[in-house]
Amino acid sequence: MPKVVSRSAVSTSADARPTASSAAALRVYYCICGEFILVIDATLSSLPRRQTDGAIIVRSQGKNGVKAKAFKLNALPCEPILVERTRGGHERQYRFRCPRCTLPVAYQPNPPPATAGSFLYIFKGALTQVQGQLPPDAFDNEESLEKSS
């Protein structure tokens, strides 16, 4: 029987310097039904919130030296609605809904696609980072709704 000779090389990246692409970790977010909705280059908790409704602000177009976030939204556009604000005035919202359970997950002031406007707003408590687990702020306004009815 002939002798088998094999040669192998061991390579490791433990000593390699991190590249820009490896430092920019992508975060995945899911609807509360478990459907994949959003991939973004930042944590949602680190993004600013809108004062009117507590929605998370995602900058979709860069302006005045502020860099836009890289993201992919997996949601279906809905018909626009007109929202009346408590301090007066109205706001047109082009909403996006979950493709599985049809729960509204985001909106923007411009017609779709999601990157058409300057900002995309993620509804408070609509997305979670752990599939199948409710986000901690999912029922924050529930007490005030119960008292008013």
Secondary structure, DSSP 8 states (H G I E B T S, - for coil): -------------TTS---HHHHS--EEEEETTS-EEEEESS-GGGS-B-TTT--EEEE-S-BTTB----EEE--EE---EEEE-TTS-EEEEEEEE-TTT--EEEEESS-SSTTSSSEEEE-TTSEESSTTS--TTTTTTHHHHHHH-
